[in-house]
Amino acid sequence: MRPYLIAETNWKAVRETKFDLAVLPWGATEAHNFHLPYATDNYQVEHVVAEAARIAWEGGAKVAVLPCVPFGVNTGQREIPFCLNMRPSTQMALLGDIAQALEEAGVQKLAIANGHGGNNFKQMIREVGYDRRGIFLCAFNWYESADWNQFFDEPGDHAGEMETSCIQHIAPELVLPLAEAGDGATHKFRPFGLRDGWVWAERDWPKATDDTGAGNPAKASPEKAARYLSACAGNMARFFMELAACPLDKLYEE
């Protein structure tokens, strides 16, 4: 039993613990090229958050990691079977219910650990936080907690070197041989602005990719992921410890 994982702990332990911070991993269920599992985003965020929480817990922080939400925004992948979309409005309703339950349980801080590029919680936090004044809400992308360019040659956007390496490390039995993977080639927008990246539009995944991947996995290795995930977990653990220890009226420097 890991007492910082709510899915594994029990009422006896919870009743005797005052948790200072809850962490909500949020992933997605979607295709990841030919060689990675649909739950890639969930495996990654669950793994690294659990490791960060372990470090923080051993450092004295009372962190409660909630079960991962396995569905994300996949509106651009509706034509790909089992890319299970959760609308942003549905996500906001779910976030609001979770925040209310935590607030009623006496938890004053909630950090959303995002593991899927299609999820964006900024506006949800603004709206949910307006009604739930008793709990501090924040969000981060776990994969931005360390600079992946220091660990990978061509990290990729989706099912590329970084994600392939991570699943090779976390769940190697779920990764097909790289000889069976596509090369992750993508097709850019034609119009100026969209092509150069300063105008945003949702990508139509079947048109933007050949194999649902975005990034070449050829240089992936579990050893690269071990170093990267360790760096991410270390930085996240420091964040968890500092946020857990910080009173809500002391969040800003004087």
PyRosetta script that sets phi, psi and omega in degrees:
from pyrosetta import init, pose_from_sequence

init()
pose = pose_from_sequence("MRPYLIAETNWKAVRETKFDLAVLPWGATEAHNFHLPYATDNYQVEHVVAEAARIAWEGGAKVAVLPCVPFGVNTGQREIPFCLNMRPSTQMALLGDIAQALEEAGVQKLAIANGHGGNNFKQMIREVGYDRRGIFLCAFNWYESADWNQFFDEPGDHAGEMETSCIQHIAPELVLPLAEAGDGATHKFRPFGLRDGWVWAERDWPKATDDTGAGNPAKASPEKAARYLSACAGNMARFFMELAACPLDKLYEE")
pose.set_psi(1, 127.9)
pose.set_omega(1, 174.1)
pose.set_phi(2, -103.9)
pose.set_psi(2, 110.1)
pose.set_omega(2, -170.6)
pose.set_phi(3, -65.6)
pose.set_psi(3, -16.0)
pose.set_omega(3, 179.7)
pose.set_phi(4, -87.9)
pose.set_psi(4, -6.3)
pose.set_omega(4, 175.8)
pose.set_phi(5, -103.3)
pose.set_psi(5, 111.3)
pose.set_omega(5, -176.2)
pose.set_phi(6, -60.6)
pose.set_psi(6, -32.8)
pose.set_omega(6, -179.9)
pose.set_phi(7, -64.8)
pose.set_psi(7, -24.5)
pose.set_omega(7, -176.3)
pose.set_phi(8, -103.6)
pose.set_psi(8, -23.3)
pose.set_omega(8, -174.6)
pose.set_phi(9, -83.3)
pose.set_psi(9, -172.0)
pose.set_omega(9, -173.7)
pose.set_phi(10, -141.0)
pose.set_psi(10, 171.4)
pose.set_omega(10, -175.6)
pose.set_phi(11, -64.9)
pose.set_psi(11, -34.1)
pose.set_omega(11, 178.4)
pose.set_phi(12, -59.2)
pose.set_psi(12, -46.8)
pose.set_omega(12, -179.8)
pose.set_phi(13, -70.5)
pose.set_psi(13, -41.5)
pose.set_omega(13, -178.2)
pose.set_phi(14, -64.6)
pose.set_psi(14, -40.6)
pose.set_omega(14, -178.5)
pose.set_phi(15, -61.7)
pose.set_psi(15, -28.5)
pose.set_omega(15, -176.5)
pose.set_phi(16, -95.9)
pose.set_psi(16, 5.1)
pose.set_omega(16, -174.7)
pose.set_phi(17, -123.1)
pose.set_psi(17, 134.3)
pose.set_omega(17, 170.9)
pose.set_phi(18, -99.3)
pose.set_psi(18, 107.4)
pose.set_omega(18, -177.9)
pose.set_phi(19, -83.3)
pose.set_psi(19, 132.8)
pose.set_omega(19, -178.3)
pose.set_phi(20, -95.9)
pose.set_psi(20, -18.5)
pose.set_omega(20, -176.1)
pose.set_phi(21, -151.0)
pose.set_psi(21, 133.8)
pose.set_omega(21, 170.9)
pose.set_phi(22, -108.1)
pose.set_psi(22, 142.3)
pose.set_omega(22, 178.2)
pose.set_phi(23, -123.0)
pose.set_psi(23, 129.2)
pose.set_omega(23, -178.0)
pose.set_phi(24, -113.7)
pose.set_psi(24, 103.2)
pose.set_omega(24, 173.6)
pose.set_phi(25, -70.0)
pose.set_psi(25, 138.2)
pose.set_omega(25, -177.7)
pose.set_phi(26, -138.2)
pose.set_psi(26, 117.1)
pose.set_omega(26, -176.3)
pose.set_phi(27, -118.6)
pose.set_psi(27, -134.5)
pose.set_omega(27, -178.1)
pose.set_phi(28, -168.0)
pose.set_psi(28, 163.4)
pose.set_omega(28, 173.9)
pose.set_phi(29, -122.1)
pose.set_psi(29, 109.5)
pose.set_omega(29, -172.9)
pose.set_phi(30, -160.8)
pose.set_psi(30, 159.7)
pose.set_omega(30, 178.4)
pose.set_phi(31, -67.0)
pose.set_psi(31, 140.6)
pose.set_omega(31, 178.0)
pose.set_phi(32, -128.6)
pose.set_psi(32, 80.6)
pose.set_omega(32, -176.8)
pose.set_phi(33, 56.9)
pose.set_psi(33, -164.7)
pose.set_omega(33, -178.2)
pose.set_phi(34, -84.8)
pose.set_psi(34, -18.6)
pose.set_omega(34, -164.3)
pose.set_phi(35, -108.6)
pose.set_psi(35, -13.3)
pose.set_omega(35, -177.4)
pose.set_phi(36, -107.9)
pose.set_psi(36, 155.5)
pose.set_omega(36, -178.5)
pose.set_phi(37, -73.2)
pose.set_psi(37, 156.4)
pose.set_omega(37, 177.9)
pose.set_phi(38, -59.8)
pose.set_psi(38, -29.9)
pose.set_omega(38, -176.4)
pose.set_phi(39, -91.8)
pose.set_psi(39, 21.8)
pose.set_omega(39, -178.7)
pose.set_phi(40, -49.8)
pose.set_psi(40, -49.1)
pose.set_omega(40, -177.7)
pose.set_phi(41, -61.3)
pose.set_psi(41, -36.2)
pose.set_omega(41, -179.4)
pose.set_phi(42, -71.9)
pose.set_psi(42, -44.9)
pose.set_omega(42, 178.6)
pose.set_phi(43, -57.8)
pose.set_psi(43, -43.2)
pose.set_omega(43, -176.6)
pose.set_phi(44, -65.9)
pose.set_psi(44, -51.5)
pose.set_omega(44, -174.7)
pose.set_phi(45, -68.6)
pose.set_psi(45, -36.6)
pose.set_omega(45, 177.5)
pose.set_phi(46, -63.8)
pose.set_psi(46, -43.3)
pose.set_omega(46, -177.7)
pose.set_phi(47, -63.1)
pose.set_psi(47, -52.2)
pose.set_omega(47, -172.8)
pose.set_phi(48, -72.6)
pose.set_psi(48, -34.6)
pose.set_omega(48, 177.4)
pose.set_phi(49, -67.6)
pose.set_psi(49, -41.0)
pose.set_omega(49, 178.5)
pose.set_phi(50, -61.5)
pose.set_psi(50, -41.0)
pose.set_omega(50, 179.4)
pose.set_phi(51, -68.0)
pose.set_psi(51, -41.1)
pose.set_omega(51, 177.4)
pose.set_phi(52, -63.8)
pose.set_psi(52, -40.9)
pose.set_omega(52, 179.2)
pose.set_phi(53, -65.9)
pose.set_psi(53, -36.8)
pose.set_omega(53, 177.0)
pose.set_phi(54, -60.2)
pose.set_psi(54, -47.5)
pose.set_omega(54, -179.9)
pose.set_phi(55, -62.3)
pose.set_psi(55, -44.4)
pose.set_omega(55, -179.2)
pose.set_phi(56, -65.0)
pose.set_psi(56, -41.5)
pose.set_omega(56, 179.6)
pose.set_phi(57, -62.3)
pose.set_psi(57, -44.8)
pose.set_omega(57, 179.1)
pose.set_phi(58, -67.3)
pose.set_psi(58, -19.9)
pose.set_omega(58, 175.0)
pose.set_phi(59, -89.0)
pose.set_psi(59, 4.5)
pose.set_omega(59, 175.6)
pose.set_phi(60, 102.3)
pose.set_psi(60, -4.0)
pose.set_omega(60, -178.8)
pose.set_phi(61, -83.3)
pose.set_psi(61, 131.3)
pose.set_omega(61, 178.4)
pose.set_phi(62, -90.1)
pose.set_psi(62, 91.0)
pose.set_omega(62, -176.3)
pose.set_phi(63, -107.9)
pose.set_psi(63, 134.7)
pose.set_omega(63, 176.4)
pose.set_phi(64, -115.3)
pose.set_psi(64, 112.8)
pose.set_omega(64, 177.5)
pose.set_phi(65, -90.8)
pose.set_psi(65, 121.9)
pose.set_omega(65, -179.2)
pose.set_phi(66, -82.6)
pose.set_psi(66, 161.2)
pose.set_omega(66, 174.6)
pose.set_phi(67, -59.0)
pose.set_psi(67, 145.0)
pose.set_omega(67, -177.8)
pose.set_phi(68, -68.6)
pose.set_psi(68, 137.2)
pose.set_omega(68, 169.4)
pose.set_phi(69, -83.1)
pose.set_psi(69, 115.7)
pose.set_omega(69, -169.4)
pose.set_phi(70, -90.3)
pose.set_psi(70, 5.8)
pose.set_omega(70, -177.1)
pose.set_phi(71, -121.0)
pose.set_psi(71, 133.7)
pose.set_omega(71, -179.7)
pose.set_phi(72, -127.9)
pose.set_psi(72, -173.8)
pose.set_omega(72, 179.2)
pose.set_phi(73, -76.8)
pose.set_psi(73, 114.1)
pose.set_omega(73, -179.5)
pose.set_phi(74, -131.1)
pose.set_psi(74, 40.6)
pose.set_omega(74, -176.7)
pose.set_phi(75, -65.2)
pose.set_psi(75, -23.4)
pose.set_omega(75, 179.9)
pose.set_phi(76, -87.9)
pose.set_psi(76, 3.4)
pose.set_omega(76, -176.4)
pose.set_phi(77, -124.8)
pose.set_psi(77, 24.7)
pose.set_omega(77, -174.1)
pose.set_phi(78, -62.6)
pose.set_psi(78, -22.5)
pose.set_omega(78, -179.3)
pose.set_phi(79, -84.1)
pose.set_psi(79, -8.1)
pose.set_omega(79, -179.9)
pose.set_phi(80, -96.0)
pose.set_psi(80, 118.0)
pose.set_omega(80, -175.6)
pose.set_phi(81, -55.1)
pose.set_psi(81, 137.6)
pose.set_omega(81, 175.8)
pose.set_phi(82, 66.9)
pose.set_psi(82, 14.4)
pose.set_omega(82, 163.4)
pose.set_phi(83, -80.9)
pose.set_psi(83, 95.7)
pose.set_omega(83, -165.5)
pose.set_phi(84, -87.4)
pose.set_psi(84, 107.7)
pose.set_omega(84, -175.1)
pose.set_phi(85, -82.5)
pose.set_psi(85, 136.4)
pose.set_omega(85, 167.1)
pose.set_phi(86, -119.1)
pose.set_psi(86, 117.7)
pose.set_omega(86, -177.8)
pose.set_phi(87, -62.2)
pose.set_psi(87, 149.5)
pose.set_omega(87, 176.1)
pose.set_phi(88, -55.5)
pose.set_psi(88, -35.4)
pose.set_omega(88, 178.8)
pose.set_phi(89, -65.8)
pose.set_psi(89, -35.2)
pose.set_omega(89, 175.8)
pose.set_phi(90, -68.7)
pose.set_psi(90, -42.2)
pose.set_omega(90, 176.8)
pose.set_phi(91, -58.5)
pose.set_psi(91, -42.2)
pose.set_omega(91, -178.2)
pose.set_phi(92, -65.4)
pose.set_psi(92, -39.6)
pose.set_omega(92, 177.9)
pose.set_phi(93, -63.3)
pose.set_psi(93, -42.6)
pose.set_omega(93, 178.7)
pose.set_phi(94, -64.8)
pose.set_psi(94, -44.2)
pose.set_omega(94, 178.8)
pose.set_phi(95, -60.8)
pose.set_psi(95, -40.5)
pose.set_omega(95, 179.3)
pose.set_phi(96, -62.7)
pose.set_psi(96, -41.7)
pose.set_omega(96, 179.1)
pose.set_phi(97, -66.1)
pose.set_psi(97, -41.4)
pose.set_omega(97, 179.5)
pose.set_phi(98, -65.4)
pose.set_psi(98, -44.0)
pose.set_omega(98, 179.4)
pose.set_phi(99, -61.0)
pose.set_psi(99, -40.5)
pose.set_omega(99, 178.7)
pose.set_phi(100, -63.6)
pose.set_psi(100, -44.9)
pose.set_omega(100, -179.5)
pose.set_phi(101, -62.8)
pose.set_psi(101, -39.6)
pose.set_omega(101, 179.4)
pose.set_phi(102, -68.7)
pose.set_psi(102, -42.2)
pose.set_omega(102, 179.1)
pose.set_phi(103, -60.8)
pose.set_psi(103, -42.1)
pose.set_omega(103, 178.9)
pose.set_phi(104, -67.3)
pose.set_psi(104, -24.7)
pose.set_omega(104, 178.0)
pose.set_phi(105, -85.5)
pose.set_psi(105, -1.1)
pose.set_omega(105, 177.9)
pose.set_phi(106, 90.0)
pose.set_psi(106, 7.5)
pose.set_omega(106, 176.8)
pose.set_phi(107, -83.6)
pose.set_psi(107, 128.4)
pose.set_omega(107, -173.3)
pose.set_phi(108, -101.8)
pose.set_psi(108, -6.4)
pose.set_omega(108, -176.4)
pose.set_phi(109, -140.4)
pose.set_psi(109, 135.3)
pose.set_omega(109, 176.9)
pose.set_phi(110, -132.5)
pose.set_psi(110, 124.9)
pose.set_omega(110, 175.1)
pose.set_phi(111, -112.3)
pose.set_psi(111, 126.3)
pose.set_omega(111, 176.1)
pose.set_phi(112, -90.9)
pose.set_psi(112, 121.3)
pose.set_omega(112, 177.2)
pose.set_phi(113, -97.8)
pose.set_psi(113, 100.8)
pose.set_omega(113, -175.0)
pose.set_phi(114, -84.8)
pose.set_psi(114, 137.4)
pose.set_omega(114, 179.4)
pose.set_phi(115, -122.6)
pose.set_psi(115, 13.1)
pose.set_omega(115, -174.7)
pose.set_phi(116, -137.8)
pose.set_psi(116, 127.2)
pose.set_omega(116, -176.0)
pose.set_phi(117, -62.3)
pose.set_psi(117, -23.9)
pose.set_omega(117, -179.7)
pose.set_phi(118, -78.7)
pose.set_psi(118, -11.7)
pose.set_omega(118, 179.2)
pose.set_phi(119, -86.5)
pose.set_psi(119, 140.0)
pose.set_omega(119, 176.5)
pose.set_phi(120, -145.4)
pose.set_psi(120, 114.6)
pose.set_omega(120, -170.2)
pose.set_phi(121, -102.4)
pose.set_psi(121, 2.9)
pose.set_omega(121, -174.1)
pose.set_phi(122, -57.9)
pose.set_psi(122, -55.5)
pose.set_omega(122, -176.9)
pose.set_phi(123, -68.6)
pose.set_psi(123, -31.1)
pose.set_omega(123, 176.8)
pose.set_phi(124, -63.9)
pose.set_psi(124, -42.5)
pose.set_omega(124, 179.1)
pose.set_phi(125, -63.3)
pose.set_psi(125, -40.2)
pose.set_omega(125, 177.4)
pose.set_phi(126, -59.1)
pose.set_psi(126, -44.9)
pose.set_omega(126, -175.3)
pose.set_phi(127, -76.0)
pose.set_psi(127, -47.0)
pose.set_omega(127, 179.5)
pose.set_phi(128, -64.7)
pose.set_psi(128, -41.2)
pose.set_omega(128, -178.9)
pose.set_phi(129, -65.6)
pose.set_psi(129, -25.4)
pose.set_omega(129, 178.7)
pose.set_phi(130, -65.3)
pose.set_psi(130, -34.6)
pose.set_omega(130, -179.2)
pose.set_phi(131, -91.2)
pose.set_psi(131, -27.7)
pose.set_omega(131, -175.8)
pose.set_phi(132, -108.1)
pose.set_psi(132, 79.0)
pose.set_omega(132, -175.0)
pose.set_phi(133, -74.3)
pose.set_psi(133, -14.2)
pose.set_omega(133, -175.7)
pose.set_phi(134, -89.4)
pose.set_psi(134, 3.2)
pose.set_omega(134, -179.0)
pose.set_phi(135, -137.7)
pose.set_psi(135, 134.2)
pose.set_omega(135, 178.3)
pose.set_phi(136, -86.3)
pose.set_psi(136, 128.8)
pose.set_omega(136, -177.8)
pose.set_phi(137, -115.0)
pose.set_psi(137, 137.3)
pose.set_omega(137, 174.4)
pose.set_phi(138, -149.9)
pose.set_psi(138, 165.8)
pose.set_omega(138, -178.2)
pose.set_phi(139, -145.9)
pose.set_psi(139, 151.0)
pose.set_omega(139, 175.8)
pose.set_phi(140, -150.4)
pose.set_psi(140, 154.4)
pose.set_omega(140, 171.8)
pose.set_phi(141, -89.9)
pose.set_psi(141, 119.7)
pose.set_omega(141, -174.3)
pose.set_phi(142, -58.3)
pose.set_psi(142, -35.0)
pose.set_omega(142, -174.7)
pose.set_phi(143, -74.7)
pose.set_psi(143, -4.6)
pose.set_omega(143, 174.9)
pose.set_phi(144, -100.8)
pose.set_psi(144, 3.4)
pose.set_omega(144, -178.7)
pose.set_phi(145, -76.5)
pose.set_psi(145, -11.1)
pose.set_omega(145, 170.9)
pose.set_phi(146, -145.4)
pose.set_psi(146, 151.6)
pose.set_omega(146, -177.1)
pose.set_phi(147, -75.9)
pose.set_psi(147, 106.1)
pose.set_omega(147, -175.5)
pose.set_phi(148, -67.1)
pose.set_psi(148, -19.1)
pose.set_omega(148, 178.4)
pose.set_phi(149, -66.8)
pose.set_psi(149, -17.0)
pose.set_omega(149, 177.1)
pose.set_phi(150, -81.5)
pose.set_psi(150, -9.9)
pose.set_omega(150, -173.7)
pose.set_phi(151, -121.0)
pose.set_psi(151, -21.0)
pose.set_omega(151, -174.6)
pose.set_phi(152, -128.6)
pose.set_psi(152, 148.7)
pose.set_omega(152, 178.6)
pose.set_phi(153, -76.8)
pose.set_psi(153, -44.9)
pose.set_omega(153, 179.4)
pose.set_phi(154, -138.3)
pose.set_psi(154, 82.6)
pose.set_omega(154, -172.1)
pose.set_phi(155, -54.1)
pose.set_psi(155, -42.4)
pose.set_omega(155, -178.3)
pose.set_phi(156, 83.1)
pose.set_psi(156, 166.4)
pose.set_omega(156, -176.2)
pose.set_phi(157, -99.4)
pose.set_psi(157, -32.8)
pose.set_omega(157, -173.5)
pose.set_phi(158, -160.0)
pose.set_psi(158, 114.6)
pose.set_omega(158, 179.6)
pose.set_phi(159, 64.3)
pose.set_psi(159, 25.0)
pose.set_omega(159, 177.6)
pose.set_phi(160, -89.4)
pose.set_psi(160, -149.3)
pose.set_omega(160, -175.9)
pose.set_phi(161, -62.2)
pose.set_psi(161, -42.6)
pose.set_omega(161, -176.7)
pose.set_phi(162, -65.7)
pose.set_psi(162, -54.8)
pose.set_omega(162, -176.5)
pose.set_phi(163, -66.9)
pose.set_psi(163, -36.8)
pose.set_omega(163, 177.4)
pose.set_phi(164, -63.2)
pose.set_psi(164, -44.3)
pose.set_omega(164, 177.5)
pose.set_phi(165, -59.5)
pose.set_psi(165, -43.1)
pose.set_omega(165, -177.4)
pose.set_phi(166, -63.2)
pose.set_psi(166, -44.0)
pose.set_omega(166, 179.9)
pose.set_phi(167, -73.0)
pose.set_psi(167, -30.8)
pose.set_omega(167, 171.9)
pose.set_phi(168, -59.1)
pose.set_psi(168, -33.5)
pose.set_omega(168, 179.9)
pose.set_phi(169, -83.0)
pose.set_psi(169, -43.7)
pose.set_omega(169, -173.5)
pose.set_phi(170, -79.6)
pose.set_psi(170, -45.9)
pose.set_omega(170, -174.9)
pose.set_phi(171, -142.8)
pose.set_psi(171, 67.5)
pose.set_omega(171, -173.8)
pose.set_phi(172, -59.7)
pose.set_psi(172, -26.1)
pose.set_omega(172, -179.1)
pose.set_phi(173, -68.7)
pose.set_psi(173, -11.9)
pose.set_omega(173, -178.5)
pose.set_phi(174, -100.8)
pose.set_psi(174, 2.9)
pose.set_omega(174, -177.6)
pose.set_phi(175, -104.2)
pose.set_psi(175, 125.2)
pose.set_omega(175, 175.2)
pose.set_phi(176, -74.2)
pose.set_psi(176, 158.5)
pose.set_omega(176, 175.3)
pose.set_phi(177, -53.9)
pose.set_psi(177, 141.7)
pose.set_omega(177, -176.8)
pose.set_phi(178, -63.2)
pose.set_psi(178, -18.9)
pose.set_omega(178, 175.7)
pose.set_phi(179, -64.2)
pose.set_psi(179, -20.7)
pose.set_omega(179, 179.7)
pose.set_phi(180, -93.7)
pose.set_psi(180, -5.3)
pose.set_omega(180, -179.5)
pose.set_phi(181, -82.2)
pose.set_psi(181, 150.3)
pose.set_omega(181, 169.8)
pose.set_phi(182, -76.6)
pose.set_psi(182, 171.2)
pose.set_omega(182, -177.2)
pose.set_phi(183, -86.1)
pose.set_psi(183, 0.5)
pose.set_omega(183, 175.4)
pose.set_phi(184, 68.9)
pose.set_psi(184, 23.8)
pose.set_omega(184, 179.7)
pose.set_phi(185, -67.3)
pose.set_psi(185, 144.5)
pose.set_omega(185, 179.6)
pose.set_phi(186, -124.1)
pose.set_psi(186, 162.3)
pose.set_omega(186, 179.2)
pose.set_phi(187, -117.6)
pose.set_psi(187, 121.6)
pose.set_omega(187, -177.8)
pose.set_phi(188, -77.9)
pose.set_psi(188, 160.0)
pose.set_omega(188, 171.3)
pose.set_phi(189, -62.6)
pose.set_psi(189, 151.5)
pose.set_omega(189, 175.3)
pose.set_phi(190, -82.6)
pose.set_psi(190, -45.1)
pose.set_omega(190, -172.3)
pose.set_phi(191, -65.3)
pose.set_psi(191, 143.2)
pose.set_omega(191, 174.5)
pose.set_phi(192, -55.6)
pose.set_psi(192, 144.4)
pose.set_omega(192, -177.3)
pose.set_phi(193, 92.7)
pose.set_psi(193, -61.0)
pose.set_omega(193, 174.2)
pose.set_phi(194, -64.3)
pose.set_psi(194, -44.2)
pose.set_omega(194, -179.8)
pose.set_phi(195, -63.9)
pose.set_psi(195, -35.4)
pose.set_omega(195, -176.1)
pose.set_phi(196, -90.1)
pose.set_psi(196, -6.8)
pose.set_omega(196, 170.4)
pose.set_phi(197, 93.7)
pose.set_psi(197, -4.1)
pose.set_omega(197, 179.8)
pose.set_phi(198, -91.4)
pose.set_psi(198, -6.3)
pose.set_omega(198, 167.4)
pose.set_phi(199, -111.7)
pose.set_psi(199, 133.5)
pose.set_omega(199, -178.0)
pose.set_phi(200, -106.9)
pose.set_psi(200, 139.6)
pose.set_omega(200, 168.2)
pose.set_phi(201, -147.1)
pose.set_psi(201, 151.9)
pose.set_omega(201, 177.5)
pose.set_phi(202, -66.6)
pose.set_psi(202, 138.9)
pose.set_omega(202, 177.4)
pose.set_phi(203, -81.4)
pose.set_psi(203, 137.0)
pose.set_omega(203, 170.7)
pose.set_phi(204, -84.1)
pose.set_psi(204, 100.9)
pose.set_omega(204, -166.1)
pose.set_phi(205, -58.2)
pose.set_psi(205, -43.4)
pose.set_omega(205, 179.2)
pose.set_phi(206, -62.7)
pose.set_psi(206, -26.6)
pose.set_omega(206, 178.5)
pose.set_phi(207, -88.7)
pose.set_psi(207, -29.5)
pose.set_omega(207, -176.0)
pose.set_phi(208, -84.5)
pose.set_psi(208, -16.3)
pose.set_omega(208, -177.3)
pose.set_phi(209, -134.6)
pose.set_psi(209, 160.1)
pose.set_omega(209, 176.6)
pose.set_phi(210, -96.7)
pose.set_psi(210, -30.4)
pose.set_omega(210, -173.0)
pose.set_phi(211, -132.4)
pose.set_psi(211, 17.0)
pose.set_omega(211, -174.8)
pose.set_phi(212, 73.3)
pose.set_psi(212, -4.5)
pose.set_omega(212, 176.9)
pose.set_phi(213, -92.2)
pose.set_psi(213, 157.2)
pose.set_omega(213, 175.5)
pose.set_phi(214, -138.5)
pose.set_psi(214, 86.0)
pose.set_omega(214, -175.7)
pose.set_phi(215, 132.8)
pose.set_psi(215, 140.0)
pose.set_omega(215, -175.6)
pose.set_phi(216, -82.7)
pose.set_psi(216, 123.5)
pose.set_omega(216, -178.6)
pose.set_phi(217, -85.7)
pose.set_psi(217, 3.7)
pose.set_omega(217, -168.2)
pose.set_phi(218, -57.6)
pose.set_psi(218, -33.5)
pose.set_omega(218, -175.6)
pose.set_phi(219, -95.0)
pose.set_psi(219, 14.9)
pose.set_omega(219, -176.9)
pose.set_phi(220, -68.2)
pose.set_psi(220, 149.2)
pose.set_omega(220, 173.2)
pose.set_phi(221, -157.6)
pose.set_psi(221, 143.5)
pose.set_omega(221, 179.3)
pose.set_phi(222, -65.1)
pose.set_psi(222, -26.5)
pose.set_omega(222, 179.4)
pose.set_phi(223, -65.6)
pose.set_psi(223, -39.7)
pose.set_omega(223, 176.4)
pose.set_phi(224, -61.6)
pose.set_psi(224, -43.5)
pose.set_omega(224, -178.7)
pose.set_phi(225, -65.2)
pose.set_psi(225, -38.3)
pose.set_omega(225, -179.5)
pose.set_phi(226, -58.5)
pose.set_psi(226, -43.2)
pose.set_omega(226, 179.5)
pose.set_phi(227, -68.9)
pose.set_psi(227, -43.1)
pose.set_omega(227, -178.9)
pose.set_phi(228, -65.3)
pose.set_psi(228, -48.4)
pose.set_omega(228, -178.9)
pose.set_phi(229, -63.3)
pose.set_psi(229, -35.1)
pose.set_omega(229, 177.3)
pose.set_phi(230, -64.5)
pose.set_psi(230, -41.8)
pose.set_omega(230, 178.2)
pose.set_phi(231, -65.2)
pose.set_psi(231, -42.7)
pose.set_omega(231, 178.3)
pose.set_phi(232, -61.2)
pose.set_psi(232, -48.1)
pose.set_omega(232, -177.9)
pose.set_phi(233, -62.5)
pose.set_psi(233, -38.7)
pose.set_omega(233, 179.2)
pose.set_phi(234, -63.7)
pose.set_psi(234, -44.2)
pose.set_omega(234, 178.8)
pose.set_phi(235, -67.6)
pose.set_psi(235, -40.8)
pose.set_omega(235, 178.8)
pose.set_phi(236, -65.4)
pose.set_psi(236, -39.8)
pose.set_omega(236, 178.8)
pose.set_phi(237, -61.1)
pose.set_psi(237, -41.6)
pose.set_omega(237, 177.5)
pose.set_phi(238, -61.7)
pose.set_psi(238, -42.5)
pose.set_omega(238, 177.4)
pose.set_phi(239, -60.9)
pose.set_psi(239, -47.0)
pose.set_omega(239, -179.7)
pose.set_phi(240, -58.3)
pose.set_psi(240, -45.2)
pose.set_omega(240, -177.3)
pose.set_phi(241, -65.1)
pose.set_psi(241, -43.3)
pose.set_omega(241, -178.4)
pose.set_phi(242, -69.8)
pose.set_psi(242, -40.6)
pose.set_omega(242, 179.1)
pose.set_phi(243, -68.3)
pose.set_psi(243, -41.2)
pose.set_omega(243, 179.7)
pose.set_phi(244, -60.7)
pose.set_psi(244, -37.1)
pose.set_omega(244, -175.9)
pose.set_phi(245, -83.6)
pose.set_psi(245, -13.0)
pose.set_omega(245, -172.8)
pose.set_phi(246, -89.4)
pose.set_psi(246, 119.7)
pose.set_omega(246, 175.1)
pose.set_phi(247, -62.1)
pose.set_psi(247, 150.3)
pose.set_omega(247, -178.1)
pose.set_phi(248, -61.3)
pose.set_psi(248, -28.9)
pose.set_omega(248, 179.9)
pose.set_phi(249, -87.3)
pose.set_psi(249, 7.4)
pose.set_omega(249, 179.3)
pose.set_phi(250, -124.8)
pose.set_psi(250, 22.4)
pose.set_omega(250, -176.6)
pose.set_phi(251, -70.6)
pose.set_psi(251, -21.2)
pose.set_omega(251, -176.5)
pose.set_phi(252, -113.0)
pose.set_psi(252, 144.1)
pose.set_omega(252, 177.8)
pose.set_phi(253, -69.1)
pose.set_psi(253, 148.5)
pose.set_omega(253, 179.2)
pose.set_phi(254, -84.9)
pose.dump_pdb("model.pdb")
